[in-house]
């Protein structure tokens, strides 16, 4: 089933359209998670607040070492490929196999979906959706993932129809392809019309047609269920094959899985200086957001490294975009300007779209309806949803520094009735008041957590309404080392108390260099943390040791010729890099660049070069981005 071509290039902008009216066809999850003990979508609601305000069991007084810990430690079935990039989802009081219980759903990169009893840890259901795509079949062998890519994004559940929607990346007839499934949550069986293959096309500025190419597209951002539709966004694999990969936002009718007639292609240019397009939507896994009127929000990433191809509506990189529910119209957008603007972000590969956009819920008497977003550059923008500002940072309601962010914000209302945004850039949590005057006011910074890899991590919030002293900020730090045990750690902070954690515990492992974008799920007195091949369920009275799965064995055989280093100079088809030890070395980049198998090359950024060494230079066949910390520079296959 293919998606029809969207509207032609030069589509009108509609900045006069606001996001204030109630949605005409609100889905069961188009409200704050505070109204339910279910967690049915990424960050609990379509605003993406991450706030569960119906938590009456967990409090700062009982979330302490000695009274709180692991109640169920679960190891998944595939100890090699069951990496979990998706947030666990929870349905309360669901009848499965003849028993009514709270059920937690976990989707993995092996294309496995597991359903467990939240009360007993018993496996209730299991389904495999097909052969995941091995790393060797990804563009350039992209390593920003485990050994396979299967379910890379957080699914979404429609409780009214008992349907779980999930996008699976799999080999069909030996060809990588994407499939949208609608599964019965009580059996995990496909419903009528499921699955449907993902395809799309759109007209470029020269009148030619660009077709969606699954093999060059990563479906990373959390799915959205709103307006009676299911939406999915796509980006690239490691910025490789940027000549083919472009950012897409697609939609299907939830009831039939029939594609919407229109779609959104973020870069519609037919040419660029480096034949480099992208404008991806990936957001480190953060979900596409919906406002109260049903409009959609997402953040786009980098485009051509020349920094010269920004051309809304035909190329809308490094921007928060507002799209109509039917995907026919780019209604409005915000793009940073100045020294931290779009050109600089493109030139240095500092994606604004490394983080997600969160809609801040409206309150009576507010001066503006707002959203908040930030990315790699570590600038947090409070944006007016009614008039987003286009390419003018001066029109943002507030701008604040919060640390480099491969992450996304959370939100809650304090006992004083004031809205608060929780940011998690760098290695620390910051708490910002957002009063009715619509400004970011720093309230406090919490102590840094142990978190490695790229900057940032993810948080969620639990509280008993706005009861004083009940709010807890939960976070999962990324591993500080890729070598065993490569632990990830769960932290809890008293939102109204001191700045140090009230609880911390090992919560699993992530023995790989790709970012651990782990989001803790809090529901009904329990905290669910899924990581590599494991699910640890924390609760009051839990005394078990957390399950930590060791890294899979390295495949036999010699490793390919490779080297890591920090780029110290960039020339024509060559760079110089500084390895961890020794003198700088020359890298001939001609083969990699001409084959579009190189990331943007930026002085000061770390790269992972694959190719032979001869005649005093490395001859790159593929160049991938590496973490800046040399401790993570581990040779790979």
N, C-alpha and C positions, 0 to 999 in steps of 0.2 A: 504494500500500500504506500503510495508516494504522496508527498505533500505538494500541493500546487504552488506554482511560483507566486511570490508575494508581489506587492505593488512595484511599479517601475521606479527607477531612480528619480531623485528630485522630489521625493514625497514631502508633503507639507509638514512643517512644524506647527504645533498647536499650543503655544505657551499660555494661551488664555484658558485652557482647560485646567481646572483645579482638581485637587484630590480631597474633597471635603464631604461629598454626598455619601450616604450609606450605600453599600453594594446592593445591586438589584437582586443578585442571586448568590447570596452568601453561602459558602460551604460550611459544613459542621466545624471546620477548624479555622474559619475566618474571624475568630475572636481570640482574645487573650487566653493563654493556657491557664490563667487564674481561675477560669470557670470550670475546669475539669481536672480529674486525676489521670486523664489519658495524655500521652505524648504521641501525637499522630503525625507529626511533621518536624522537619528540621527546626530546632530551637523552639518547638512547642506551639507556635502560632505563625500566621502568615505575615505578621509584622516582623517576625524573627527576634522577639524580645528575649527568649530564653528564660522567661520568668514563670515559675509554677507557684502561684500564690495561694494554693489550696493545701499546702504541706503543713499538717498539724502534728506530725510525729517528730520530725527532725528539728532540733533547736540547737542553738549554740551551747546550751548546757549539757546536752546528751551526745553531741558529736565530739567526743573526746577519746583519746587513747585509753583503753581499758573498758570503755563502755560502748564503743562503736568499732566495727571492723567487718571483715569479709564473712558473710553468711553462707554464700554459695560460690565456689570456685569451679568454673566450668572450662574444660578444654574442648575445642572444636575437633571435627573429624579429620581435617586436612592440615597436618602440622607443617606443610610447606607453603601452601597457597592461600590459607584462610586469613589473610590480612584484612583488617576491618577499617575502612575509611569512612563508612557511613555511621551516623549516630543511631544507637539503639532506639526503637520505638516501643511504646507500652500501651496496651489496651487493658483496661480494668474490667473485672467481672464478665469475662468472655467464656462461653461454653465451648470447650474443645475436648474432643474424645469423651464426651459425656460428663465432664466436670467443669464447673464454673470457677474461674480463677483469673488472676491477673497474669497476662501473657506478655513476654518481652520478645521482640523480633530483632534478629541481627542478620545483616546481609554482608557477604564477604566478596573479596576479589577472586575467589574460586568459583563465583556464581552460585554459591550456596546461600540459602536462606534457612535460618534456624528459628524455631519458636520454642521458648522455654517457659516453664512455670516460674513466675517471679517468687512464689512462696516456697517452692521445694527445689528449684533448680533442675527439675526433671525435663528431659527433652520431649516435647510434645509432637512437633512436626519438623520435617526436614525436606527440602526440595533443592535439586540442582537444576539450573536453567540452561546448562549447556557448557561446552568447552570454552574456558576463558582464553583470551588472546595472550600468548607468551610474549615476554619482553623482546625476544628475537624478531617478532613480527611488528613491533612498534617502530615508528620513524626514528632512524638512527639508534635503535636499541635503547630508547629513552629509559633512564633509570630512576625517574621521579615517581617510583612505584615499586611494588614487590616484583616477584618473578612472573606474575601474570596480572592482567587487568580484566576484571569481570564486572562486578557491581561496584562502581567507583563513587556513586553519589548516594545520598540518603533518600530512601523511598518515601512515600506518603500514603496515609491510610484514610479512606472515607468510611467513617464508622457507620453512617446511615445505610450504606450498601454492603458493608463488610468486605471492602475491597482494598487490597494493597497494590499500589502502582509502583513499578520498579523498572528501571532501564538496565538492560544487560548487554555487555559487550562480549561477543562470542564468535568462534569460528563456525561458519556454516558452509559446508562444501570447501573447506580450506580457506575461506575468505572472511576477513574481519567484518562484522556487521553489528549494528545496534538494533535491539528489539525492545519495544515497550510491552510489558506484561500487566495484566489486571488479574490478580490472584485473590481467591477467596481466603480470608484470614482464618477461617476455621479448618481449612484443609490444605491450603497453599496450591490448590488446583487452579489452572487457568479458567477464567470465565469465558463466556461466549465472545467470539471475535478477538480473543487474545491468544498469542501475541501478535503484534503488528510490527513490520520492519520500519525502520526510520529512514526516510529519504526526504529530500527537499531540493528546491532550486530557486534561484533569484536572478533578476536581471542586473548586469553590471553597467557602469557608466557608458561603455561603448556599444551597448545594445546586445552583447553576447549573454549567454546564460551560464551561470556558475552553479554547479551541482554539489550538493552535500557529499563529502567523501569520508566515509566512516573510518577508513584506515589512517586518516590524518587528524581525527577529531577526538578529543577527550570529553566525556560527559561527567564533569566533576561537581558542578554546583547542585545543591539539594533541589529535588523536584518541588514543584508548587501545585497545589490543588486549589483553584479559585475560579469563580465565574462559571462553574460547571465544566471547567477544562483542566487538563493536566499539562503543565509546561515544563520543558527541559531546555537547558542551555548547554552550549558546546564551546570548547576552546581547543588548544593544541596539545601535542605531546612534546614537552620540553622546548617549545618554540622551534622545533625542527620541521622541515618542509613547510616553512612559512610562505612558500610560493603557492601552496595548495590549501593550507589551513586558514580558516576564517571563523570569526565568532558568529554563532547562530543562536536564536531563541525561537523554539518551535512549540506548537501546541496541538492538542488533540481533544476532542469531545470525550469527557470522562465516561459517558454512558455507552459509547460505541467504539471508542478508539479511532474514530475517523479524524483525519488531520484537519486543522483549521485551514481555510482557503488561503490565508496570508501567513507570512512568516517575517522575521526580522534578521537581516544579514548586516552585521555591524560595519564591515568594510566592503563597499560596493565598487571601489576603484578598479579600473581595468589595468592600470599600470602603477608602479611605484619605483623610486630610484634604485632600490635594491631587490626588486621583485619580492618584497616582504610585506605581508598583509596582516593577518591575525585580527587584532581588536577583539581578542577572545573574552569569553565570560567563563571564569573558573572560580574566583573568589575563595580559594583554599577550601572549597567544599561548602562554604556558606550558602544558604538557600536563596533563590529568587524570592523577593518580597512582594507583597501586595498591600496597597493602601486601602482605606475604608471605602473608596469608590470602585475598587476592583482593578485599578491601574497597576502596572507591574514596574518594579524597580530592580536594576542590576547594575553592576560596575564592570566596565570593560578594562582590558589590559593594554599592553603596548602594541604599537604598529611599527612601521618602517623606522629603523634606527637613524635615518637621516634627520628625523624630527621635523619633516616638512610636509607630511601627508594628512594632517588634520583638516577635515573638510566636511563638517556636518551639513546635511544628513548623510552624505555619501561615505564618510569615514568618521566614526565617532569613538575613537580610542580614548583611553585614560579618562573615562567619564562615568558619572552616575546618570543613567538614562531612565526616562519615564515613558513606558509604552502603553498603548491602548490594550484593553483586554482581548480584542480580536486580532491583535498584532498587525493591524493595518497602518498604525501611525506612531512615529516618534513624536511624542507630545512635548517633551521638554528635556533639558539636560543640564548638568553642571560639569564643567571641565576646569581643573585648576589652571591658573595663569601665573605669569611672572617667573621668578627664578625657580619656583617649584611647580612650574606649569607643564603643559602637555609636551612641548618640544624637549625640555630637559628630561622629563620622565621617559620619553621614547628613546632619547639618545643614550641613556644610562640603564635601560631595562629595569626601571624602578616602577613596576606596574602599580597604578592606583587600584587596579582590579585584583590585587593579591588579597584584599579584604572585601567584606560584604557591606551592603547597605541595610541599615535597620530603620524601619519606620517608627518614629516616636509617637506613641498613642496621644491623641488629642485630649485636652482638658478644657473645661469652661474658662473663658476669660483669657485664653492664650493670645499672644500677639501674632503668632504664625504657626502654621502646621509644618512640622519639620521631619527630617531624617538625618542620620549621622553615618559617615563613612570615612575610612582611612585605609592606606596601603603601605607599600614598602618604604616610602619616603618618611613615614612616621608623622604625617600631618592629619589631624582629625578635623573634619569639616562638619559643621552643623548647617544644614541646607534647608531653605524654605521650599516646601513641596509645591506651593502654589505658584512660585516664580523662582525657578531653580538657579538662574543666574547666567546660563550659557558659559562662555569662556571668560569669566570674570570672578576671580577669587574674592574681590572686594564686595561681592554681593552675598557671600556666605554670612550667616548670622553670627558664627564664631569660628575661629581657627585656633587649634591648640596642638602642641607637640606632645606625642604620647609614646614614641618608640616605634621602631620598624615593625611592620605588621603583616605577617601572613596569618591573619586572624579575623575576628569579627566581634562586634560589641554585643552587650547584653543590657538589660533594663529592669528597673523595679521602681515602685513608689515607696518612700519611707514613711515612718509613722507620723512625720510632720506634714504629710500630704504632698511633698515635693518630689517631682520626678527625678530619677537618677540614671545616668548612663555609666556602665562599667566597661572600661577599655582594658585591653590586655596586650599592648605593644611591648616590644623588647622583652624584658624578663619580669615585668611588674604590672600589677593591677592598679589602675587609677579610678577613683570614684568622682563623677562629675554631677553636680546639681544642674537641672534644666528647669528653671522656674518658668512661670507663665510668660515672662518677657523673652523667652526663647534665646537663651545664651548658655554657653558652657562655663560653669564655675567650678574649678577644681576644689573638691572637698578634702580629699586626702589621697596619699599614695601608700599602698601596702608594701611590705618588704618583698624583695625579689624572691622568686621561686627558683628551684633548680630546673632549668629548661635549656636544652641545647638546640642544635640545628638552626634554622632561620628564625628571625625575630618573631615574637608573638606566640600565642597559644589560645585556647578557647575556654569560655566560662559559661556557666548557667547559674540561675538564682532560684532559691526556694525560700518561701516565707509563709506564715499564717496570716494571709491578707496583709494589712499594714500594721499588725500588732507590733508594738515596740519590742525590740530585742529579738525578733524571730527570724530576720533575714540572714541567710547564709549565701556567700559567694563561693561557688565550687569551680575548681580549675584542674586541668590535667597538663602537667609539664611534659615537654618533649624530652627524649633521652639525651643525656649529655655525652654519650659515647655510642658508637655503632657496634662496638665489640660486646660480647656477652658479659653481663646479662642485659645490657641496654634497657634498663627499667624505665617505665613511665610512672609518674607519681601523681596521686590524687591529693589535692589540697582543699581545705575548707577554711574560709575566713568569716569571722563575725562582722557583718556589714556595718554595724553600728558600734563595734568594739575597737580593740587595738589593731595594730597594723601587722601583727605576726599571725601565722596560721594557728587555728585552734586544733587542727588535725591534719596529719599527712600520713600517707602510706603508699608503699609500692602497689601498683594497680595493674601490672601487666608488663609487657615488653614490646619493644619495637626495634629489632636488630637489623636495621636497614637505614641507609642514608637519606631516603625520602622523608619529608616532613611527616611527623605523626600529628595529623589534624584531628585529634581525638576530642570528642564533645561528651562530657558526662551527662547522663540522663537522670533526673530526679523525679520520682513518683511514688506516692503511697508509702512513705517511710523508708524508701530504698534508693540507693545510688548505683547506677549501672555503668560500668566502664568496660568497653570492648576494645581490644588491642590486637596484637598478633596471635591468632589462633586461640583466643581466650576471652571469656567474659567473667569478670569479678563483680559480684553483687554485694554491696556494703549495706549494713543495717545495724541498728542498735542491738547489742548482745552478740554480734558476729565475732568469732574467735579463730576462724580458719586462716591458714597462710594463703596469701593470694597466689593464684596459679600464674607462673611465669614460664612461658614456653621457650625453650632454647632455640637459637637460630638454626635453620635447616643446614644440612651439610653442603659444603661447597661442591658443585658439580665437578667430577673428575676431569682431568685434562689440563693442558697449559692455559694460562691466562693470556688474553690478547695483549699485544704491545700497547702500553699506555703510560701517561704521565699526568700528574696534577700540578697546578701552579697558579700563582696570582699574575694576571696580565700587567706588565709594566710598560709596554708600548704597543701601539697598533700602527701598522704600516699597510701598504698595498699588498694584499694577499699574504701577509705575514704578521706575526706577533712575536713579542718576547715575553716569556713567563719566568717567574721566580719559583722554583720548586721549594719543597719544605727544607731541603738542605742543598748545599752546593751553589754553583754559580748560575746566573740566568741562562736560559737556553732559548734558541730560535725555533719557531714553529712555522713551517710552510703551510699556510691555510688554504691554498688555491684549490685543491681537490675537494675539501670539505665545503668551502663557500660556493664553488661552482655547482655542486650537487645539492645545495640548500640543506646541508647536514651540519650546519654550525649555528650555535646561538649567537646573538649579537655580542660582539667583542668590545669590551669596555675596560679601560685602564682601572685597576683596583679590584676587579671582579675575579673570582676563582673559576678556573675551567678544568675540565677533564678531557684530555686529548687522547684519542685512539688513532694509532697509525705507526708505521715503522720509523726507526731512527737510522739515518744514513747521511754520509757526507756532512757531518757536523750539525745536522738539523733534524727535528721531528717533522714528518710529513703526514699531516693530519688527514684522516679519512672521515672522522666524525669529531665534533667538538661539542660537548655538553656543558651545562652550567654545573658548578660544584659549590658545596658549602664553603664559606670563607674560612672556617676553622680547619686548619690542617689535620687535626685529630680525626676528622671524618674522611680523610683521603685514603680510602682503602681500595686496592685494586679489585676490579670486578670482572665478571664475564660479560 
